[in-house]
Amino acid sequence: MAGNEHIVILTGAGISAESGIDTFRSAGGLWEQHRVEDVATPEGFARDPDLVLGFYDRRREALANVEPNPAHAALARLEREFAGRLLLVTQNVDDLHERGGSERVLHMHGELKSALCSGCGVRSRWDAALSDRPPCPSCKAPSLRPDVVWFGEMPYRMEAIYKALAECDLFVSIGTSGAVYPAAGFVQEAAASGARTLELNLEPSEGSHLFAEQRHGPASTLVPQWVDEVLAG
């Protein structure tokens, strides 16, 4: 893939699923175990904060039992060796990109290992449980919540993401369902600005037809192959 100077990559749950992280939309996934209204909305948190805090505590604890896979490692290699501009945007709230070696990761949906104070708005790196209502390190109020973007809330860093989409010459979507906006619309944003578009996914996503090129199979196979192509020039 010669001619790439600015690449924007979007990753979704599919890239982490091969590491053993439960996805929301798979058969038996998190949405079948919990209603989205109960664990992933501001209203659900207001109604039953103990349920929500416990749900995210368990997901945070589960990170200790999973490891980055070859797809994460390949993207970290691309970051190190690619001579052009690269932005890695992830919808995932896990830390597998960072543990795989990536340093410049934009978490548009927040992070499990971060806590947000609903009182003072300060974010803090967080590894412990939130369900026992620890005080905010800044204002000392017991008002911490998961620093995760819930349905009905605005994803993070959207201005920076749309700027990158308008300037990139290649947009690549990896392991996404194509069902959650605004991320599902990124391919159209990039294409409208003249970028080439590529989907790498286990199977065709809901928006697969919007991509100029699609490759389907496991991310741990497809992503290293694609990175080799990019770095070969």
KOLMAR-576975 format. One record per residue: x, z, y of N, C-alpha, C in turn; residue number from 0; residue in three letters. Coordinates in steps of 0.05 Angstrom, whole numbers. Example, Ala and Ser with C-alpha at 12.3 -4.5 7.8 and 13.67 -1.06 7.14 Angstrom:
! KOLMAR-576975
{{264,156,-114},{246,156,-90},{264,156,-66},0,ala} {{257,142,-45},{273,143,-21},{258,157,1},1,ser} 
***
This chain:
! KOLMAR-576975
{{17,0,-24},{0,0,0},{18,0,25},0,met} {{28,-23,32},{45,-25,55},{28,-24,81},1,ala} {{42,-17,103},{28,-18,128},{14,7,137},2,gly} {{17,28,121},{4,54,128},{21,69,148},3,asn} {{10,75,171},{24,91,191},{10,117,196},4,glu} {{-16,117,192},{-32,142,197},{-53,144,175},5,his} {{-50,164,159},{-69,168,136},{-85,194,141},6,ile} {{-111,192,137},{-128,216,136},{-138,219,108},7,val} {{-134,242,96},{-144,248,69},{-164,270,70},8,ile} {{-187,266,57},{-207,286,54},{-208,294,24},9,leu} {{-207,320,19},{-210,329,-9},{-234,347,-11},10,thr} {{-246,346,-35},{-270,362,-41},{-266,377,-67},11,gly} {{-288,387,-78},{-287,405,-101},{-274,393,-125},12,ala} {{-276,366,-128},{-266,353,-151},{-236,356,-155},13,gly} {{-221,359,-134},{-192,362,-137},{-185,389,-148},14,ile} {{-201,409,-142},{-196,436,-152},{-209,442,-179},15,ser} {{-229,426,-186},{-243,430,-211},{-225,429,-235},16,ala} {{-205,411,-234},{-186,409,-256},{-167,433,-259},17,glu} {{-167,449,-238},{-152,475,-240},{-169,497,-251},18,ser} {{-195,492,-255},{-212,512,-266},{-230,526,-246},19,gly} {{-231,516,-221},{-249,528,-202},{-277,517,-205},20,ile} {{-296,534,-208},{-324,526,-212},{-334,512,-187},21,asp} {{-346,488,-191},{-358,474,-168},{-387,481,-165},22,thr} {{-399,473,-143},{-427,480,-138},{-446,461,-151},23,phe} {{-438,436,-153},{-458,416,-161},{-455,407,-191},24,arg} {{-435,416,-205},{-432,409,-233},{-453,423,-250},25,ser} {{-458,412,-274},{-476,426,-292},{-466,454,-298},26,ala} {{-483,473,-294},{-475,501,-298},{-459,512,-275},27,gly} {{-457,497,-253},{-441,505,-230},{-454,527,-214},28,gly} {{-442,533,-191},{-450,556,-175},{-479,553,-164},29,leu} {{-488,529,-158},{-515,526,-148},{-536,532,-170},30,trp} {{-529,529,-195},{-548,536,-216},{-548,567,-221},31,glu} {{-526,580,-213},{-525,609,-216},{-536,624,-192},32,gln} {{-535,611,-169},{-543,624,-144},{-558,604,-127},33,his} {{-579,612,-114},{-592,594,-94},{-575,592,-69},34,arg} {{-572,568,-59},{-556,564,-35},{-567,581,-12},35,val} {{-593,584,-11},{-605,600,11},{-597,629,10},36,glu} {{-589,638,-14},{-582,667,-17},{-553,673,-11},37,asp} {{-535,654,-17},{-506,660,-15},{-491,643,5},38,val} {{-503,623,16},{-488,605,34},{-503,597,59},39,ala} {{-518,617,70},{-531,613,96},{-530,638,112},40,thr} {{-530,636,138},{-530,660,155},{-555,678,149},41,pro} {{-577,665,143},{-602,680,137},{-599,696,111},42,glu} {{-586,684,91},{-581,698,66},{-564,722,70},43,gly} {{-543,719,87},{-526,742,93},{-540,764,107},44,phe} {{-558,756,126},{-573,777,141},{-593,791,122},45,ala} {{-603,776,103},{-623,788,85},{-611,806,64},46,arg} {{-588,798,53},{-575,814,31},{-545,811,33},47,asp} {{-533,825,52},{-504,823,56},{-488,832,31},48,pro} {{-498,851,16},{-483,860,-7},{-481,838,-28},49,asp} {{-502,822,-32},{-501,800,-50},{-481,779,-41},50,leu} {{-481,772,-16},{-463,752,-6},{-434,761,-6},51,val} {{-429,785,3},{-401,795,3},{-390,797,-26},52,leu} {{-407,806,-45},{-398,807,-72},{-393,780,-84},53,gly} {{-409,760,-77},{-406,733,-87},{-379,722,-78},54,phe} {{-372,725,-53},{-347,715,-43},{-323,732,-52},55,tyr} {{-327,758,-56},{-306,774,-67},{-298,764,-95},56,asp} {{-317,757,-111},{-311,748,-138},{-297,721,-137},57,arg} {{-305,704,-119},{-292,678,-116},{-263,681,-107},58,arg} {{-259,700,-89},{-232,705,-79},{-214,716,-102},59,arg} {{-225,735,-117},{-211,746,-140},{-204,725,-161},60,glu} {{-221,705,-164},{-217,685,-184},{-194,667,-178},61,ala} {{-185,666,-153},{-162,649,-146},{-137,658,-160},62,leu} {{-135,683,-168},{-111,693,-181},{-109,681,-209},63,ala} {{-130,670,-219},{-130,660,-247},{-128,630,-249},64,asn} {{-123,616,-226},{-121,587,-227},{-94,579,-213},65,val} {{-86,555,-220},{-61,544,-209},{-65,516,-198},66,glu} {{-50,508,-179},{-51,480,-169},{-46,461,-192},67,pro} {{-58,437,-190},{-54,417,-211},{-37,394,-199},68,asn} {{-31,374,-215},{-14,352,-206},{-25,337,-181},69,pro} {{-51,337,-177},{-62,324,-153},{-53,340,-127},70,ala} {{-55,366,-128},{-46,382,-106},{-16,378,-101},71,his} {{0,378,-122},{29,374,-120},{36,347,-108},72,ala} {{20,326,-116},{26,299,-106},{20,297,-76},73,ala} {{-1,310,-67},{-7,309,-38},{14,324,-22},74,leu} {{25,346,-33},{46,360,-20},{71,342,-19},75,ala} {{76,328,-40},{99,309,-40},{95,288,-18},76,arg} {{71,277,-16},{65,257,4},{70,268,32},77,leu} {{62,293,37},{67,306,63},{96,307,69},78,glu} {{112,314,49},{141,317,53},{155,290,58},79,arg} {{146,269,44},{162,244,43},{150,221,59},80,glu} {{125,223,67},{113,201,81},{124,199,110},81,phe} {{131,176,118},{145,172,144},{125,171,167},82,ala} {{99,166,161},{80,163,183},{65,189,188},83,gly} {{42,187,201},{26,210,207},{6,215,185},84,arg} {{2,241,179},{-16,248,156},{-32,273,164},85,leu} {{-58,271,159},{-76,294,162},{-90,299,136},86,leu} {{-88,323,126},{-102,331,101},{-125,350,109},87,leu} {{-149,340,106},{-173,356,112},{-186,363,85},88,val} {{-192,388,81},{-205,396,56},{-232,410,62},89,thr} {{-251,404,45},{-276,419,45},{-274,444,28},90,gln} {{-252,447,14},{-249,470,-5},{-241,495,10},91,asn} {{-250,517,1},{-243,543,13},{-222,557,-3},92,val} {{-212,545,-25},{-190,557,-41},{-163,552,-27},93,asp} {{-142,563,-38},{-115,560,-27},{-97,543,-44},94,asp} {{-108,526,-60},{-92,511,-79},{-74,489,-66},95,leu} {{-84,478,-43},{-66,459,-29},{-41,473,-19},96,his} {{-45,496,-7},{-22,511,3},{-3,520,-20},97,glu} {{-15,530,-41},{2,539,-64},{15,515,-78},98,arg} {{3,491,-75},{15,467,-86},{38,456,-69},99,gly} {{41,467,-45},{64,459,-28},{56,446,-2},100,gly} {{30,441,3},{22,429,29},{23,450,50},101,ser} {{32,442,74},{35,461,96},{16,455,119},102,glu} {{8,430,121},{-10,422,143},{-37,415,132},103,arg} {{-53,436,128},{-80,433,116},{-101,443,136},104,val} {{-121,426,140},{-144,434,157},{-167,441,140},105,leu} {{-175,466,139},{-198,475,123},{-223,474,140},106,his} {{-238,452,137},{-261,448,154},{-284,467,147},107,met} {{-284,478,123},{-305,496,115},{-295,525,112},108,his} {{-272,531,124},{-262,558,123},{-245,564,98},109,gly} {{-238,589,95},{-221,598,73},{-230,624,61},110,glu} {{-228,626,35},{-234,650,21},{-216,673,29},111,leu} {{-191,666,34},{-171,687,41},{-169,691,71},112,lys} {{-192,690,84},{-194,696,112},{-220,710,117},113,ser} {{-220,730,135},{-244,745,142},{-250,740,172},114,ala} {{-275,737,178},{-284,733,206},{-300,757,215},115,leu} {{-293,768,238},{-309,790,249},{-333,779,264},116,cys} {{-357,786,255},{-381,776,269},{-385,791,295},117,ser} {{-369,812,300},{-371,826,325},{-354,814,347},118,gly} {{-327,815,342},{-308,805,363},{-298,777,358},119,cys} {{-304,765,335},{-297,737,330},{-268,733,321},120,gly} {{-253,754,316},{-225,752,307},{-224,745,277},121,val} {{-206,726,271},{-201,719,243},{-176,734,233},122,arg} {{-177,743,208},{-155,758,196},{-149,747,168},123,ser} {{-124,744,161},{-117,737,133},{-127,760,116},124,arg} {{-139,753,93},{-153,773,77},{-151,768,47},125,trp} {{-142,788,32},{-140,786,3},{-158,807,-11},126,asp} {{-166,828,3},{-181,849,-10},{-211,844,-9},127,ala} {{-226,862,-21},{-255,859,-22},{-267,864,6},128,ala} {{-289,851,11},{-304,855,36},{-329,872,31},129,leu} {{-336,874,5},{-362,887,-1},{-361,917,5},130,ser} {{-338,929,8},{-337,958,15},{-336,962,45},131,asp} {{-342,941,60},{-344,942,89},{-320,953,103},132,arg} {{-296,941,99},{-273,951,113},{-275,945,143},133,pro} {{-261,960,160},{-263,955,189},{-247,930,197},134,pro} {{-256,917,218},{-241,895,230},{-214,905,240},135,cys} {{-192,891,233},{-166,900,243},{-164,900,273},136,pro} {{-181,885,286},{-179,883,316},{-197,903,330},137,ser} {{-223,902,324},{-242,919,339},{-251,944,324},138,cys} {{-242,945,298},{-248,968,281},{-277,971,272},139,lys} {{-294,952,279},{-322,953,271},{-324,944,242},140,ala} {{-343,954,226},{-347,945,199},{-364,920,198},141,pro} {{-354,898,211},{-371,875,215},{-357,849,205},142,ser} {{-341,852,184},{-327,829,173},{-345,813,154},143,leu} {{-342,787,154},{-357,769,136},{-337,749,126},144,arg} {{-343,735,105},{-325,713,95},{-322,693,118},145,pro} {{-297,684,121},{-292,663,141},{-297,636,128},146,asp} {{-322,632,120},{-331,608,106},{-354,596,121},147,val} {{-354,570,125},{-375,556,139},{-400,554,121},148,val} {{-422,566,129},{-446,565,113},{-464,542,123},149,trp} {{-483,535,106},{-503,514,114},{-517,524,140},150,phe} {{-518,505,159},{-530,512,185},{-509,519,206},151,gly} {{-483,521,197},{-462,527,216},{-444,503,219},152,glu} {{-430,502,242},{-413,479,248},{-386,481,235},153,met} {{-378,460,220},{-351,460,208},{-330,463,229},154,pro} {{-306,472,221},{-284,477,239},{-270,451,246},155,tyr} {{-258,450,270},{-239,430,280},{-251,402,279},156,arg} {{-276,399,284},{-289,372,282},{-277,353,303},157,met} {{-271,362,327},{-260,345,347},{-234,332,338},158,glu} {{-216,349,327},{-191,339,317},{-194,320,294},159,ala} {{-214,325,276},{-219,308,253},{-229,280,263},160,ile} {{-248,280,281},{-259,254,290},{-238,238,305},161,tyr} {{-220,252,320},{-199,238,334},{-180,224,314},162,lys} {{-174,239,292},{-156,227,272},{-170,204,258},163,ala} {{-195,206,252},{-210,184,239},{-210,159,256},164,leu} {{-212,163,282},{-213,140,300},{-185,126,303},165,ala} {{-164,141,296},{-137,130,299},{-124,122,273},166,glu} {{-135,130,250},{-121,125,225},{-124,95,216},167,cys} {{-106,87,199},{-109,60,187},{-115,61,158},168,asp} {{-116,85,146},{-125,89,119},{-139,116,116},169,leu} {{-163,115,106},{-178,140,100},{-182,141,70},170,phe} {{-175,164,58},{-177,168,29},{-194,193,23},171,val} {{-214,190,7},{-231,212,-1},{-225,218,-30},172,ser} {{-219,244,-36},{-211,252,-63},{-229,274,-73},173,ile} {{-243,269,-94},{-259,291,-108},{-282,301,-92},174,gly} {{-296,283,-77},{-319,292,-61},{-345,281,-72},175,thr} {{-366,295,-67},{-393,286,-77},{-405,265,-59},176,ser} {{-396,263,-34},{-409,244,-16},{-437,253,-8},177,gly} {{-443,279,-12},{-470,288,-7},{-472,307,17},178,ala} {{-450,318,26},{-450,339,47},{-440,328,73},179,val} {{-458,328,93},{-450,319,120},{-440,343,136},180,tyr} {{-422,338,155},{-413,313,165},{-391,299,149},181,pro} {{-379,312,129},{-357,300,115},{-365,274,101},182,ala} {{-389,272,92},{-398,248,78},{-398,223,96},183,ala} {{-399,228,122},{-399,206,142},{-371,198,151},184,gly} {{-350,211,142},{-323,205,151},{-315,177,145},185,phe} {{-323,167,121},{-315,140,113},{-326,119,133},186,val} {{-350,123,142},{-362,104,161},{-348,106,189},187,gln} {{-341,131,196},{-326,134,221},{-299,120,221},188,glu} {{-285,123,199},{-259,110,196},{-262,80,195},189,ala} {{-281,70,179},{-284,41,176},{-292,28,202},190,ala} {{-308,43,218},{-317,32,244},{-294,28,263},191,ala} {{-272,43,259},{-248,40,275},{-228,21,263},192,ser} {{-235,8,241},{-217,-11,229},{-200,-2,207},193,gly} {{-203,23,198},{-186,34,176},{-195,23,149},194,ala} {{-176,20,131},{-182,15,103},{-192,41,91},195,arg} {{-208,38,70},{-221,62,59},{-218,61,28},196,thr} {{-212,85,17},{-207,87,-12},{-220,112,-22},197,leu} {{-235,110,-44},{-246,133,-58},{-231,137,-84},198,glu} {{-221,162,-88},{-210,171,-114},{-227,193,-124},199,leu} {{-243,188,-144},{-262,207,-153},{-266,205,-183},200,asn} {{-275,226,-196},{-279,226,-225},{-300,205,-232},201,leu} {{-320,202,-216},{-341,182,-220},{-351,173,-192},202,glu} {{-366,151,-190},{-375,143,-164},{-391,165,-149},203,pro} {{-384,170,-124},{-398,190,-109},{-424,177,-97},204,ser} {{-439,194,-83},{-464,183,-71},{-457,162,-50},205,glu} {{-434,165,-38},{-426,145,-17},{-405,125,-27},206,gly} {{-402,122,-53},{-381,105,-63},{-383,76,-53},207,ser} {{-407,66,-49},{-411,39,-40},{-401,34,-12},208,his} {{-395,55,3},{-386,53,31},{-355,48,32},209,leu} {{-341,52,10},{-312,49,10},{-305,20,2},210,phe} {{-284,11,15},{-274,-16,8},{-262,-17,-20},211,ala} {{-250,5,-28},{-238,6,-55},{-245,33,-68},212,glu} {{-251,32,-94},{-257,56,-109},{-240,56,-134},213,gln} {{-230,80,-140},{-216,84,-166},{-228,110,-178},214,arg} {{-235,108,-203},{-249,131,-215},{-234,140,-240},215,his} {{-232,167,-241},{-218,180,-263},{-210,208,-253},216,gly} {{-195,223,-269},{-186,250,-262},{-167,249,-238},217,pro} {{-171,268,-219},{-154,269,-195},{-125,274,-203},218,ala} {{-120,289,-224},{-93,296,-232},{-78,271,-242},219,ser} {{-93,250,-248},{-80,224,-256},{-80,205,-233},220,thr} {{-103,202,-219},{-105,182,-198},{-88,188,-174},221,leu} {{-88,213,-165},{-74,220,-140},{-44,216,-142},222,val} {{-30,225,-164},{-2,220,-166},{5,190,-167},223,pro} {{-12,174,-180},{-8,145,-181},{-10,133,-153},224,gln} {{-30,142,-138},{-34,131,-111},{-11,139,-93},225,trp} {{-3,164,-94},{20,173,-78},{45,157,-84},226,val} {{50,152,-109},{73,135,-116},{72,108,-102},227,asp} {{48,96,-102},{44,70,-89},{50,72,-59},228,glu} {{40,92,-46},{44,95,-17},{73,99,-11},229,val} {{87,116,-26},{115,121,-20},{133,98,-27},230,leu} {{124,81,-46},{139,57,-53},{138,36,-31},231,ala} {{118,40,-13},{115,22,10},{102,-4,3},232,gly} 
***
